[in-house]
Amino acid sequence: MTSTLVRPRHEAMIAGVCAGLANRFGLSVGLVRLAFVLSLVLPGPQILLYLGLWILMPKSGR
């Protein structure tokens, strides 16, 4: 678990947002990705939130 919110380069599938959130909060990367994909069937701004995090979250230096 890291103390900062960054997008890891080594665990990224698309942009690394789900992997970054999982690492930050100590969750399974697969669980966060599954929750995001399942949330897409619900109405809401999930895609906009993902794109916003992609823009705002810095890449990790490693």
Backbone bond lengths (Angstrom), bond angles and torsions (degrees), N, CA, C in turn:
res aa  C-N    CA-C-N  psi(-1)  N-CA   C-N-CA  omega(-1)  CA-C   N-CA-C  phi
1 M - - - 1.453 - - 1.523 108.70 -
2 T 1.309 116.42 126.98 1.453 120.70 178.69 1.526 109.54 -98.69
3 S 1.319 115.64 161.81 1.464 119.32 -179.42 1.522 112.45 -93.31
4 T 1.315 117.69 -7.30 1.456 120.39 179.42 1.519 110.28 -119.55
5 L 1.299 115.94 159.29 1.454 121.85 -179.39 1.523 108.59 -99.26
6 V 1.331 116.45 101.94 1.464 122.42 179.52 1.521 109.24 -132.87
7 R 1.332 115.57 157.52 1.462 121.28 176.70 1.518 109.12 -91.91
8 P 1.331 118.50 114.29 1.467 119.87 179.87 1.521 111.39 -72.48
9 R 1.310 115.73 145.65 1.471 120.19 179.72 1.529 111.26 -81.84
10 H 1.307 117.93 -32.34 1.463 120.82 -172.47 1.522 113.63 -83.57
11 E 1.327 120.28 -18.73 1.464 122.04 -178.19 1.521 112.76 -109.67
12 A 1.297 118.53 4.41 1.464 121.99 -174.41 1.518 111.74 -75.18
13 M 1.340 116.00 134.24 1.461 120.62 171.74 1.523 109.73 -97.09
14 I 1.314 116.65 -47.83 1.464 121.01 177.56 1.525 108.05 -114.31
15 A 1.324 116.03 -71.51 1.463 119.36 -178.51 1.526 112.12 -119.27
16 G 1.325 117.73 -14.54 1.453 120.85 -179.55 1.520 114.32 91.53
17 V 1.326 117.34 7.33 1.460 120.40 -178.11 1.522 110.72 -65.71
18 C 1.314 118.15 -49.31 1.467 121.10 -179.58 1.527 111.06 -63.06
19 A 1.321 116.99 -40.67 1.461 120.59 178.43 1.524 110.80 -65.09
20 G 1.314 117.56 -39.19 1.456 121.45 177.99 1.520 111.97 -65.00
21 L 1.319 116.63 -42.71 1.468 120.32 177.61 1.524 110.80 -65.03
22 A 1.329 116.68 -42.46 1.458 120.55 179.71 1.529 111.12 -63.06
23 N 1.312 117.18 -44.18 1.467 120.60 179.39 1.521 111.39 -64.65
24 R 1.315 116.80 -40.33 1.468 121.10 -177.47 1.522 111.73 -65.03
25 F 1.335 117.25 -40.45 1.456 121.00 -175.11 1.527 113.73 -102.68
26 G 1.338 117.72 7.32 1.458 121.30 174.96 1.513 113.94 70.45
27 L 1.326 117.25 33.75 1.458 122.14 -179.95 1.517 110.32 -107.31
28 S 1.315 115.66 167.42 1.456 121.28 175.47 1.531 109.20 -72.44
29 V 1.317 116.65 134.82 1.464 121.35 179.25 1.523 109.76 -61.77
30 G 1.308 117.14 -42.40 1.464 121.37 179.14 1.516 112.30 -61.97
31 L 1.318 117.03 -37.59 1.459 121.44 179.29 1.529 111.13 -66.62
32 V 1.319 117.31 -41.90 1.465 121.12 179.05 1.525 110.23 -66.70
33 R 1.324 117.03 -41.26 1.472 120.18 178.34 1.522 110.78 -64.61
34 L 1.324 116.98 -42.43 1.458 121.29 179.09 1.528 110.57 -63.54
35 A 1.321 117.37 -42.97 1.462 120.92 178.55 1.530 110.77 -61.97
36 F 1.323 117.02 -39.64 1.469 119.60 178.78 1.519 111.31 -66.00
37 V 1.307 117.26 -45.76 1.472 120.66 -178.91 1.526 110.10 -63.95
38 L 1.331 117.47 -41.99 1.463 119.97 178.46 1.524 111.53 -66.81
39 S 1.319 117.44 -31.27 1.466 119.96 179.82 1.523 111.87 -69.82
40 L 1.323 117.55 -17.97 1.461 120.32 -179.09 1.524 112.49 -67.06
41 V 1.335 119.01 -19.79 1.461 120.92 178.41 1.527 111.08 -79.68
42 L 1.312 118.06 -13.39 1.456 122.57 178.56 1.523 109.76 -92.40
43 P 1.321 117.11 149.79 1.465 118.39 175.48 1.526 110.13 -71.47
44 G 1.299 115.58 143.35 1.458 118.97 178.61 1.516 111.58 153.03
45 P 1.315 116.09 179.60 1.471 121.65 -174.49 1.531 113.82 -93.44
46 Q 1.317 118.69 37.86 1.463 121.21 -175.85 1.521 112.26 -59.65
47 I 1.308 117.34 -44.67 1.463 120.67 -178.30 1.526 110.18 -65.28
48 L 1.326 116.66 -41.88 1.466 119.67 178.90 1.528 111.21 -65.21
49 L 1.318 116.66 -38.38 1.461 120.63 177.32 1.530 110.51 -64.05
50 Y 1.333 116.71 -44.16 1.463 121.02 178.35 1.531 110.72 -60.77
51 L 1.333 116.64 -47.03 1.464 120.35 179.96 1.525 111.34 -63.91
52 G 1.332 116.72 -38.61 1.462 120.19 177.51 1.511 112.14 -63.95
53 L 1.329 116.67 -42.70 1.467 120.01 177.75 1.521 111.00 -66.65
54 W 1.317 117.02 -35.78 1.466 121.49 178.05 1.527 109.72 -60.13
55 I 1.319 116.10 -40.78 1.461 120.65 -179.21 1.534 111.38 -74.70
56 L 1.336 116.97 -41.17 1.464 121.02 -172.72 1.532 114.75 -83.70
57 M 1.318 117.53 -31.01 1.470 120.64 -177.81 1.530 110.17 -77.58
58 P 1.312 117.98 125.24 1.465 119.92 177.68 1.533 110.64 -75.02
59 K 1.335 116.71 154.19 1.453 121.20 173.09 1.518 109.53 -73.91
60 S 1.313 115.73 148.43 1.459 118.23 177.34 1.518 109.56 -72.24
61 G 1.303 115.59 153.45 1.453 120.55 -179.54 1.513 113.36 -76.51
62 R 1.319 117.29 -13.03 1.462 121.42 -177.37 1.487 111.90 -98.98
